[in-house]
Amino acid sequence: MIIARFIVISFLCIWASSCKAPSIVFNTNPLQPLPTQYTDQMPNAGSAEQSWRTFFKDSLLISLIDTALVHNLDLLRMQQRIAVFDAQVLQAQGRLRPFVAGTGSVGMRRFGKYTMDGVGNFDTNFSTNISSSQRVPEYLPDFFWGVQSSWEIDIYKKLRNQRQAAISRYMATLEGRNLLITHLVSDIANTYYDLISSDLELDFIRATIMLQRSQLDLIRLEKEAGRSTELAVQQFEAQLLNAQALEKELLQQINFDESRINFILGRFSKPVVRNKISFTQLTLPSIDRGSPADLLKNRPDIRRAEYEVMAAKADVAAARAAFLPSLNLGGSLGFQAFNPRFILSPHSIAFNLLGGITAPLVNKTAIQAEFNVRKASQLDALYNYQQTILNGYLEVHNQWVNISNLAQIYDLKTEEAKKLENAVETASQLYLTGRATYLEILLNRQNAIRANLELIEIKQQQFNATVTLYRALGGGWR
């Protein structure tokens, strides 16, 4: 008796000690707090909460974005990934409830004559307390029809944490969809402005080609009159060929940009209808940064990273609960008989109930490894969250500085283009009076072309920087 008690007590001690769950180590290297405001900034309301429909004023651009939000293939694929995570949430919720299944079975058994059941059945058949219909045949059928149930009682919240992880991942996928929308909106807008910029450059180059052709004709006439040389004609011809090559390059770039928009819109090659107003006359959308804290609620990538941290935290808690005992209940209820004639008889009603506690005792390598994986994944998700915040802040800061510098560059380039256009006119007048050479005309014309093209490109960069800042602030998905 003493030995039996000792064995039982020892077993209970071993069982209790083996059920100890490991501790959770939290992040020991936190990031610096997010600044309360950007450098050299007065408090203002941010533009991220502004809908893209009101941020962009061009109706043709708005129409393109509307089409993309309906037909973009990446967005359609994202919808299906959301459906997958939605189903996983339902799956996790279902594990918390009892599982009940209808069942029916038919079997046949024969017990050996020298077994306990065989001897018992043989002896029972000679009993006077049973009827003929209750006699057990040698070949024993078994008919069952009813329901079976199993239920894991969530004592240590393992299943609830798994459900929370699934919900958090579903929410992270929704934010991933919003992030995709912000990129679609900004990509379409930037490419649209690139097209308008290329249109203006193309118009400028074609006007330049017409002017250069007239100048070339004039030089040829002067050569015939003996006032110019073949070298001058060749120089003007080379300049014309250079402009014609630029025209072809711009046509190729326009084709590339149109194809990019068509791909985003999920359609085959089709002309992209766009604004024909002079690009330099378009007004930049007004934009404000708000405060850095606004990034936490507006940027979908930060919100997605936050939900991923929540999911990883729930995964760790669920993995930790695997070290602790689990309680399972099971049972069945139905009709059971070895004679099918009596299967629906009230006397054939049978049921069983079963409860059990299981806990890992030895060789816990697998669950320890799973816990280590989840713990490392949690820290990785946390560092990713911190990195995403840092990246978002620096994106806003860099684009704001870029916009400020581009505004100053644009003013300087505007003045430079005016000076060079005047220089071309002056060189042409001096050439007619013999006080300047054709090389001075060529040089000034080439510089004027370069300055005007650079002016258009800077305007394009201003629009692209404004759109990129709008996306960096978290705008575009509302």
C-alpha positions as CSV (number, residue, x, y, z in Angstrom):
1,M,0.0,0.0,0.0
2,I,2.8,2.4,0.9
3,I,4.6,1.5,-2.3
4,A,1.5,2.2,-4.4
5,R,1.0,5.6,-2.7
6,F,4.6,6.4,-3.3
7,I,4.3,5.5,-7.0
8,V,1.1,7.6,-7.4
9,I,2.6,10.6,-5.6
10,S,5.8,10.4,-7.6
11,F,3.8,10.2,-10.9
12,L,1.8,13.2,-9.9
13,C,4.9,15.2,-9.1
14,I,6.5,14.3,-12.4
15,W,3.3,15.1,-14.2
16,A,2.9,18.5,-12.5
17,S,6.5,19.5,-13.1
18,S,6.3,18.6,-16.8
19,C,3.3,20.9,-17.3
20,K,5.3,24.0,-16.6
21,A,5.2,26.5,-19.5
22,P,8.2,28.5,-20.6
23,S,8.4,32.2,-19.9
24,I,8.0,34.8,-22.7
25,V,10.9,37.2,-23.3
26,F,9.8,40.6,-24.4
27,N,11.7,43.1,-26.7
28,T,14.7,44.5,-24.9
29,N,15.7,46.9,-27.7
30,P,12.9,49.4,-28.3
31,L,13.1,52.0,-30.9
32,Q,13.2,55.7,-30.1
33,P,9.9,57.4,-29.6
34,L,8.2,58.8,-32.7
35,P,8.8,62.6,-33.0
36,T,5.8,64.7,-32.1
37,Q,6.3,66.8,-35.3
38,Y,8.4,67.0,-38.4
39,T,11.5,69.3,-38.6
40,D,10.6,73.0,-39.1
41,Q,6.9,72.4,-39.0
42,M,4.0,74.3,-37.6
43,P,1.0,72.1,-36.5
44,N,-1.5,71.5,-39.3
45,A,-4.0,69.0,-40.5
46,G,-2.5,66.3,-42.8
47,S,-3.8,65.5,-46.3
48,A,-3.7,61.7,-45.8
49,E,-7.4,61.6,-44.8
50,Q,-8.4,63.4,-47.9
51,S,-10.0,61.1,-50.5
52,W,-8.1,60.7,-53.7
53,R,-11.2,61.9,-55.6
54,T,-10.8,65.3,-54.0
55,F,-7.0,65.3,-53.9
56,F,-6.8,64.9,-57.7
57,K,-8.7,67.5,-59.7
58,D,-8.4,65.9,-63.2
59,S,-11.6,64.0,-64.2
60,L,-9.7,61.9,-66.7
61,L,-7.2,60.8,-64.1
62,I,-10.1,60.0,-61.7
63,S,-11.8,57.9,-64.4
64,L,-8.6,55.9,-64.9
65,I,-8.3,55.2,-61.2
66,D,-11.9,54.1,-61.0
67,T,-11.3,51.6,-63.8
68,A,-8.2,50.2,-62.1
69,L,-10.1,49.7,-58.8
70,V,-12.5,47.5,-60.6
71,H,-10.3,45.6,-63.1
72,N,-6.8,45.5,-61.7
73,L,-5.7,41.9,-61.5
74,D,-3.5,42.3,-58.4
75,L,-6.5,43.8,-56.6
76,L,-8.7,40.9,-57.7
77,R,-6.1,38.4,-56.5
78,M,-5.9,40.3,-53.2
79,Q,-9.7,39.9,-52.8
80,Q,-9.2,36.1,-53.0
81,R,-6.4,36.1,-50.4
82,I,-8.8,38.1,-48.1
83,A,-11.4,35.3,-48.7
84,V,-8.8,32.7,-47.7
85,F,-8.0,34.5,-44.4
86,D,-11.7,35.0,-43.7
87,A,-12.2,31.3,-44.0
88,Q,-9.3,30.7,-41.6
89,V,-11.1,32.9,-39.1
90,L,-14.2,30.8,-39.4
91,Q,-12.1,27.7,-39.0
92,A,-10.5,29.0,-35.8
93,Q,-13.8,29.9,-34.4
94,G,-15.2,26.5,-35.2
95,R,-12.5,24.8,-33.1
96,L,-13.9,26.5,-30.0
97,R,-17.3,24.8,-30.4
98,P,-18.2,21.1,-29.9
99,F,-17.9,18.9,-33.0
100,V,-21.0,16.8,-33.6
101,A,-21.3,14.3,-36.5
102,G,-24.0,11.9,-37.6
103,T,-22.7,8.4,-37.9
104,G,-23.8,4.9,-38.9
105,S,-21.8,1.7,-38.8
106,V,-22.2,-2.0,-39.5
107,G,-19.8,-4.6,-38.3
108,M,-19.3,-8.3,-37.7
109,R,-17.3,-10.0,-35.0
110,R,-16.6,-13.6,-33.8
111,F,-15.0,-14.1,-30.5
112,G,-12.7,-17.0,-29.8
113,K,-14.1,-19.8,-27.6
114,Y,-11.2,-19.4,-25.2
115,T,-11.6,-15.7,-24.7
116,M,-13.4,-13.9,-22.0
117,D,-16.1,-12.5,-24.3
118,G,-16.5,-15.9,-26.1
119,V,-17.0,-17.8,-22.9
120,G,-19.3,-15.1,-21.5
121,N,-21.5,-15.1,-24.6
122,F,-21.7,-18.9,-24.7
123,D,-22.8,-19.0,-21.0
124,T,-25.3,-16.1,-21.4
125,N,-27.1,-17.9,-24.2
126,F,-28.1,-20.7,-21.6
127,S,-29.5,-18.1,-19.2
128,T,-33.3,-18.3,-18.5
129,N,-33.3,-14.5,-17.9
130,I,-33.1,-13.6,-21.6
131,S,-35.5,-14.0,-24.5
132,S,-34.7,-15.7,-27.7
133,S,-34.2,-12.4,-29.5
134,Q,-31.5,-11.5,-26.9
135,R,-29.4,-14.6,-27.6
136,V,-25.9,-13.7,-28.8
137,P,-25.0,-15.4,-32.2
138,E,-21.6,-16.8,-32.7
139,Y,-21.1,-14.4,-35.7
140,L,-22.0,-11.2,-33.9
141,P,-23.3,-8.3,-36.1
142,D,-23.1,-4.8,-34.7
143,F,-25.4,-2.0,-36.0
144,F,-25.1,1.6,-34.8
145,W,-26.9,4.7,-35.9
146,G,-26.7,8.0,-34.0
147,V,-24.4,11.0,-33.3
148,Q,-20.9,11.4,-32.0
149,S,-19.4,14.4,-30.4
150,S,-15.9,15.7,-29.4
151,W,-15.0,18.9,-27.7
152,E,-11.6,20.3,-26.5
153,I,-12.3,22.6,-23.5
154,D,-10.1,25.7,-24.0
155,I,-8.7,25.8,-20.4
156,Y,-5.6,27.8,-21.1
157,K,-6.9,29.9,-24.1
158,K,-4.9,28.0,-26.7
159,L,-7.8,27.9,-29.1
160,R,-8.9,31.5,-28.3
161,N,-5.4,32.7,-29.0
162,Q,-5.4,30.8,-32.3
163,R,-8.6,32.5,-33.2
164,Q,-7.2,35.9,-32.3
165,A,-4.2,35.3,-34.5
166,A,-6.4,34.4,-37.4
167,I,-8.5,37.5,-36.9
168,S,-5.4,39.7,-36.7
169,R,-4.0,38.2,-39.9
170,Y,-7.3,38.8,-41.6
171,M,-7.2,42.4,-40.6
172,A,-3.6,42.6,-41.8
173,T,-4.7,41.3,-45.2
174,L,-7.4,44.0,-45.3
175,E,-4.6,46.6,-44.7
176,G,-2.6,44.9,-47.4
177,R,-5.4,45.5,-49.8
178,N,-5.5,49.2,-48.7
179,L,-1.7,49.4,-49.3
180,L,-2.1,47.9,-52.7
181,I,-4.8,50.6,-53.5
182,T,-2.4,53.4,-52.4
183,H,0.3,52.1,-54.8
184,L,-2.2,51.7,-57.6
185,V,-3.5,55.2,-57.2
186,S,0.1,56.7,-57.0
187,D,1.4,54.6,-59.9
188,I,-1.5,55.6,-62.2
189,A,-1.2,59.3,-61.2
190,N,2.6,59.4,-61.7
191,T,2.4,57.6,-65.0
192,Y,-0.5,59.9,-66.1
193,Y,1.6,63.0,-65.3
194,D,4.6,61.4,-67.1
195,L,2.4,61.0,-70.2
196,I,1.3,64.7,-70.1
197,S,4.9,65.7,-69.6
198,S,6.0,63.6,-72.6
199,D,3.2,65.2,-74.7
200,L,4.5,68.6,-73.9
201,E,8.1,67.6,-74.6
202,L,6.9,66.1,-77.9
203,D,5.1,69.3,-78.9
204,F,8.2,71.3,-78.1
205,I,10.5,69.0,-80.0
206,R,8.2,69.0,-83.1
207,A,8.1,72.8,-83.0
208,T,11.8,72.9,-82.7
209,I,12.1,70.5,-85.7
210,M,10.0,72.9,-87.8
211,L,12.2,75.8,-86.8
212,Q,15.4,73.9,-87.5
213,R,14.1,72.9,-90.9
214,S,13.5,76.6,-91.8
215,Q,16.9,77.5,-90.5
216,L,18.5,74.7,-92.5
217,D,16.8,76.0,-95.7
218,L,18.1,79.5,-94.9
219,I,21.6,78.2,-94.5
220,R,21.4,76.3,-97.7
221,L,20.3,79.4,-99.6
222,E,23.1,81.4,-98.0
223,K,25.6,78.7,-99.1
224,E,24.3,79.0,-102.7
225,A,24.8,82.7,-102.4
226,G,28.3,82.2,-101.2
227,R,27.6,83.6,-97.7
228,S,28.0,80.3,-95.9
229,T,29.9,77.0,-96.1
230,E,29.1,73.3,-96.5
231,L,30.3,72.8,-92.9
232,A,27.5,75.1,-91.6
233,V,24.9,73.1,-93.6
234,Q,26.2,69.8,-92.1
235,Q,26.1,71.2,-88.6
236,F,22.5,72.3,-89.0
237,E,21.6,69.0,-90.6
238,A,23.1,67.1,-87.6
239,Q,21.2,69.3,-85.2
240,L,18.0,68.5,-87.0
241,L,18.7,64.8,-87.0
242,N,19.3,65.0,-83.2
243,A,15.9,66.6,-82.7
244,Q,14.2,63.9,-84.9
245,A,15.9,61.2,-82.8
246,L,14.6,62.8,-79.6
247,E,11.1,62.8,-81.2
248,K,11.3,59.0,-81.7
249,E,12.6,58.5,-78.1
250,L,9.6,60.4,-76.8
251,L,7.1,58.4,-78.9
252,Q,8.7,55.2,-77.5
253,Q,8.4,56.5,-73.9
254,I,4.8,57.5,-74.5
255,N,4.0,54.0,-75.8
256,F,5.7,52.5,-72.7
257,D,3.8,54.7,-70.3
258,E,0.5,53.9,-72.0
259,S,1.2,50.2,-71.8
260,R,2.0,50.5,-68.1
261,I,-1.4,52.2,-67.4
262,N,-3.2,49.7,-69.6
263,F,-1.5,46.9,-67.6
264,I,-2.6,48.4,-64.3
265,L,-6.1,48.8,-65.6
266,G,-6.2,45.2,-66.6
267,R,-6.8,45.8,-70.3
268,F,-4.9,45.3,-73.6
269,S,-3.3,48.1,-75.6
270,K,-5.6,51.1,-75.8
271,P,-5.0,54.8,-76.1
272,V,-5.0,56.6,-72.8
273,V,-7.2,59.7,-72.8
274,R,-5.5,62.5,-71.0
275,N,-5.6,66.2,-70.4
276,K,-4.4,68.3,-73.3
277,I,-3.8,71.4,-71.2
278,S,-0.2,72.6,-71.2
279,F,1.6,70.7,-68.5
280,T,3.4,73.7,-67.2
281,Q,0.0,75.4,-66.6
282,L,-1.3,72.6,-64.3
283,T,-1.5,73.5,-60.6
284,L,0.2,71.2,-58.1
285,P,-2.3,69.6,-55.6
286,S,-1.9,71.3,-52.2
287,I,-0.7,69.0,-49.5
288,D,0.1,69.2,-45.7
289,R,2.1,66.7,-43.7
290,G,0.1,66.7,-40.4
291,S,1.9,65.1,-37.5
292,P,4.1,62.0,-37.4
293,A,1.5,60.3,-35.2
294,D,-1.0,60.5,-38.1
295,L,1.2,57.9,-39.9
296,L,0.2,55.2,-37.3
297,K,-3.5,55.5,-38.3
298,N,-3.2,56.5,-42.0
299,R,-0.4,54.3,-43.5
300,P,-1.7,50.9,-44.4
301,D,1.7,49.3,-44.2
302,I,2.1,50.5,-40.6
303,R,-1.4,49.3,-39.7
304,R,-0.7,45.9,-41.4
305,A,2.6,45.6,-39.4
306,E,0.7,46.3,-36.2
307,Y,-1.8,43.5,-36.9
308,E,1.0,41.2,-37.7
309,V,2.5,41.9,-34.3
310,M,-0.8,41.2,-32.6
311,A,-1.0,37.9,-34.6
312,A,2.5,36.9,-33.6
313,K,1.8,37.7,-29.9
314,A,-1.3,35.4,-30.0
315,D,0.7,32.7,-31.7
316,V,3.3,32.8,-28.9
317,A,0.5,32.5,-26.3
318,A,-1.1,29.5,-28.1
319,A,2.3,27.8,-28.5
320,R,3.0,28.3,-24.8
321,A,-0.4,26.7,-23.9
322,A,0.7,23.5,-25.7
323,F,2.9,22.8,-22.6
324,L,-0.1,22.7,-20.3
325,P,-2.8,20.0,-19.9
326,S,-5.7,19.9,-22.3
327,L,-9.2,18.6,-21.4
328,N,-11.2,16.7,-24.0
329,L,-14.7,15.5,-23.8
330,G,-16.3,13.0,-26.1
331,G,-19.4,10.9,-26.4
332,S,-22.0,9.3,-28.6
333,L,-25.7,8.8,-28.5
334,G,-27.8,6.5,-30.8
335,F,-29.3,3.1,-31.4
336,Q,-27.2,0.0,-31.2
337,A,-28.2,-3.6,-31.7
338,F,-26.9,-6.9,-33.1
339,N,-30.2,-7.5,-34.8
340,P,-31.3,-4.9,-37.3
341,R,-35.0,-5.5,-36.5
342,F,-34.5,-3.9,-33.1
343,I,-32.3,-1.0,-34.2
344,L,-35.1,1.6,-33.7
345,S,-36.4,0.1,-30.5
346,P,-36.3,2.3,-27.4
347,H,-34.5,-0.5,-25.7
348,S,-31.6,-0.2,-28.2
349,I,-30.7,3.4,-27.1
350,A,-27.1,3.5,-26.2
351,F,-24.7,6.3,-25.2
352,N,-21.2,6.8,-23.8
353,L,-19.4,9.7,-22.3
354,L,-15.6,10.2,-22.1
355,G,-13.5,12.8,-20.5
356,G,-9.7,12.9,-20.5
357,I,-6.8,15.2,-19.6
358,T,-3.6,14.9,-21.6
359,A,-0.3,16.7,-21.0
360,P,3.2,16.3,-22.4
361,L,5.6,14.5,-20.1
362,V,8.8,13.5,-22.0
363,N,10.3,14.4,-25.4
364,K,8.8,17.9,-25.7
365,T,11.2,18.8,-28.4
366,A,8.5,19.4,-31.0
367,I,6.4,21.8,-29.0
368,Q,9.5,23.5,-27.6
369,A,10.7,24.1,-31.2
370,E,7.3,25.4,-32.2
371,F,7.4,27.8,-29.2
372,N,10.9,29.0,-30.2
373,V,9.7,29.6,-33.7
374,R,6.7,31.6,-32.6
375,K,8.8,33.6,-30.1
376,A,11.4,34.5,-32.8
377,S,8.6,35.3,-35.2
378,Q,7.1,37.7,-32.6
379,L,10.3,39.6,-32.2
380,D,10.7,39.7,-36.0
381,A,7.2,41.1,-36.4
382,L,7.9,43.7,-33.7
383,Y,11.2,44.8,-35.4
384,N,9.4,45.0,-38.8
385,Y,6.7,47.2,-37.2
386,Q,9.4,49.6,-35.8
387,Q,11.2,49.5,-39.2
388,T,8.0,50.3,-41.1
389,I,7.4,53.3,-38.8
390,L,10.9,54.6,-39.3
391,N,10.7,54.1,-43.1
392,G,7.3,56.0,-43.2
393,Y,8.7,58.9,-41.3
394,L,11.8,59.2,-43.5
395,E,9.7,58.9,-46.7
396,V,7.6,61.9,-45.6
397,H,10.6,63.9,-44.6
398,N,12.5,63.2,-47.8
399,Q,9.6,63.9,-50.1
400,W,8.9,67.2,-48.3
401,V,12.5,68.4,-48.7
402,N,12.4,67.2,-52.3
403,I,9.3,69.3,-53.0
404,S,10.8,72.3,-51.4
405,N,14.0,72.0,-53.4
406,L,12.2,71.3,-56.7
407,A,10.2,74.5,-56.3
408,Q,13.4,76.5,-56.1
409,I,15.0,74.6,-59.0
410,Y,11.9,75.2,-61.1
411,D,12.1,79.0,-60.6
412,L,15.8,79.0,-61.5
413,K,15.3,76.9,-64.6
414,T,12.4,79.1,-65.7
415,E,14.7,82.1,-65.6
416,E,17.5,80.1,-67.4
417,A,15.1,79.1,-70.2
418,K,14.0,82.7,-70.8
419,K,17.6,83.9,-70.9
420,L,18.6,81.2,-73.4
421,E,15.6,81.9,-75.6
422,N,16.6,85.5,-75.7
423,A,20.1,84.5,-76.5
424,V,19.0,82.4,-79.5
425,E,17.0,85.4,-80.8
426,T,20.0,87.7,-80.3
427,A,22.4,85.3,-82.0
428,S,20.1,85.0,-85.0
429,Q,19.9,88.8,-85.3
430,L,23.7,89.2,-85.0
431,Y,24.3,86.4,-87.6
432,L,22.2,88.3,-90.1
433,T,24.3,91.4,-89.6
434,G,27.6,89.4,-89.8
435,R,28.5,89.9,-86.1
436,A,28.0,86.3,-85.0
437,T,28.8,82.9,-86.5
438,Y,26.4,80.0,-87.2
439,L,28.1,78.1,-84.4
440,E,26.8,80.6,-81.8
441,I,23.3,80.1,-83.2
442,L,23.7,76.3,-82.9
443,L,25.1,76.4,-79.4
444,N,22.4,78.7,-78.1
445,R,19.7,76.8,-79.7
446,Q,20.9,73.5,-78.3
447,N,21.2,75.1,-74.8
448,A,17.7,76.5,-75.1
449,I,16.3,73.1,-76.1
450,R,18.0,71.4,-73.1
451,A,16.8,74.1,-70.7
452,N,13.2,73.8,-71.9
453,L,13.2,70.0,-71.7
454,E,14.7,70.2,-68.2
455,L,12.0,72.7,-67.2
456,I,9.3,70.2,-68.2
457,E,11.1,67.4,-66.5
458,I,11.3,69.4,-63.2
459,K,7.6,70.1,-63.4
460,Q,7.0,66.4,-63.9
461,Q,9.2,65.7,-60.8
462,Q,7.2,68.1,-58.8
463,F,4.0,66.3,-59.6
464,N,5.6,62.9,-58.9
465,A,7.0,64.1,-55.6
466,T,3.6,65.5,-54.5
467,V,1.8,62.2,-55.4
468,T,4.5,60.2,-53.7
469,L,4.2,62.4,-50.5
470,Y,0.5,61.9,-50.6
471,R,1.1,58.1,-50.7
472,A,3.8,58.3,-48.0
473,L,1.4,60.1,-45.7
474,G,-1.1,57.2,-46.1
475,G,-3.4,58.8,-48.6
476,G,-5.0,57.1,-51.5
477,W,-7.0,54.2,-50.1
478,R,-10.0,56.1,-48.8
